[in-house]
Amino acid sequence: MQLVARYGPAVDSGSGDAAAALWTEDGRFDAVPQRRMKVSANTWRWVRTPDGWRTTERVDADLDGTPAHREMLAPKK
């Protein structure tokens, strides 16, 4: 959780190097531009590296009731 907690302040303060250091070299952030208030959900995937935990993927999806977004939030079986 410290990884997620450090991400927002790094981005909000414009500290690109600090934000980039939280990701793997091939990390991916899939986001939909927000033009109005919507309900969205995030999923994060992490990996432990020799330098500590790093983000490999973050998906920011609008919750619009589509099956793909329901699957994203459903408990894994």
Backbone hydrogen bonds in HBPLUS format (Angstrom, degrees):
<---DONOR---> <-ACCEPTOR-->    atom                        ^
c    i                          cat <-CA-CA->   ^        H-A-AA   ^      H-
h    n   atom  resd res      DA  || num        DHA   H-A  angle D-A-AA Bond
n    s   type  num  typ     dist DA aas  dist angle  dist       angle   num
A0005-ALA N   A0001-MET O   2.96 MM   4  6.21 160.8  2.00 152.1 158.2     1
A0006-ARG N   A0002-GLN O   2.96 MM   4  6.10 139.8  2.13 144.1 152.6     2
A0007-TYR N   A0004-VAL O   3.19 MM   3  5.21 134.0  2.41  97.1 109.4     3
A0010-ALA N   A0006-ARG O   3.28 MM   4  6.29 156.0  2.34 145.6 152.5     4
A0011-VAL N   A0007-TYR O   3.01 MM   4  6.25 163.3  2.04 160.9 165.2     5
A0012-ASP N   A0008-GLY O   2.79 MM   4  5.90 174.8  1.79 164.8 166.6     6
A0013-SER N   A0009-PRO O   3.01 MM   4  5.90 146.5  2.12 139.2 146.3     7
A0015-SER N   A0010-ALA O   2.87 MM   5  5.03 142.4  2.01 165.3 165.6     8
A0014-GLY N   A0011-VAL O   3.01 MM   3  5.16 157.4  2.06 107.5 114.7     9
A0016-GLY N   A0014-GLY O   3.04 MM   2  5.68 126.6  2.33 106.7  91.4    10
A0019-ALA N   A0015-SER O   2.99 MM   4  6.28 161.5  2.02 157.6 163.3    11
A0020-ALA N   A0016-GLY O   2.82 MM   4  5.93 164.2  1.85 151.3 156.3    12
A0021-ALA N   A0017-ASP O   3.02 MM   4  6.10 143.4  2.15 140.4 149.5    13
A0022-LEU N   A0019-ALA O   3.11 MM   3  5.57 158.8  2.16 111.4 118.0    14
A0023-TRP N   A0020-ALA O   3.16 MM   3  5.60 169.0  2.17 117.0 120.2    15
A0055-THR N   A0022-LEU O   2.73 MM  33  6.10 162.3  1.76 145.0 150.0    16
A0024-THR N   A0055-THR O   2.83 MM  31  5.83 155.8  1.88 157.2 150.6    17
A0027-GLY N   A0024-THR O   3.06 MM   3  4.92 165.3  2.09 111.2 111.0    18
A0028-ARG N   A0056-THR O   3.03 MM  28  6.25 145.5  2.15 122.3 130.4    19
A0058-ARG N   A0028-ARG O   2.85 MM  30  6.37 143.7  1.98 152.8 163.1    20
A0030-ASP N   A0058-ARG O   2.78 MM  28  6.16 159.6  1.82 166.4 170.2    21
A0060-ASP N   A0030-ASP O   2.80 MM  30  6.14 165.9  1.82 167.6 169.4    22
A0063-LEU N   A0039-VAL O   2.78 MM  24  5.68 174.0  1.79 147.6 149.7    23
A0041-ALA N   A0061-ALA O   2.91 MM  20  5.51 154.1  1.97 151.6 158.4    24
A0061-ALA N   A0041-ALA O   2.93 MM  20  5.51 162.5  1.96 165.6 165.5    25
A0043-THR N   A0059-VAL O   2.97 MM  16  5.31 150.0  2.06 143.8 153.4    26
A0059-VAL N   A0043-THR O   2.95 MM  16  5.31 159.1  2.00 150.3 157.0    27
A0045-ARG N   A0057-GLU O   2.86 MM  12  5.12 148.4  1.96 156.4 154.8    28
A0056-THR N   A0045-ARG O   2.81 MM  11  5.58 171.8  1.82 148.4 151.2    29
A0057-GLU N   A0045-ARG O   3.37 MM  12  5.12 155.6  2.44 135.6 133.2    30
A0047-VAL N   A0054-ARG O   2.95 MM   7  5.57 151.1  2.04 156.3 165.3    31
A0054-ARG N   A0047-VAL O   2.94 MM   7  5.57 154.5  2.00 153.5 161.3    32
A0049-THR N   A0052-GLY O   2.91 MM   3  5.06 163.7  1.93 124.5 129.0    33
A0052-GLY N   A0049-THR O   2.98 MM   3  5.06 166.9  2.00 114.7 116.2    34
A0069-HIS N   A0066-THR O   3.16 MM   3  5.60 124.4  2.49 108.4 120.7    35
A0070-ARG N   A0066-THR O   3.14 MM   4  6.47 153.4  2.21 152.0 160.2    36
A0071-GLU N   A0067-PRO O   2.89 MM   4  6.11 158.7  1.93 155.0 160.1    37
A0072-MET N   A0068-ALA O   3.03 MM   4  6.22 145.9  2.15 137.0 146.4    38
A0073-LEU N   A0069-HIS O   3.36 MM   4  6.56 144.9  2.49 139.7 145.9    39
A0074-ALA N   A0070-ARG O   3.04 MM   4  6.10 121.7  2.39 139.2 154.9    40
A0074-ALA N   A0071-GLU O   3.25 MM   3  5.00 141.5  2.41  93.0 103.9    41
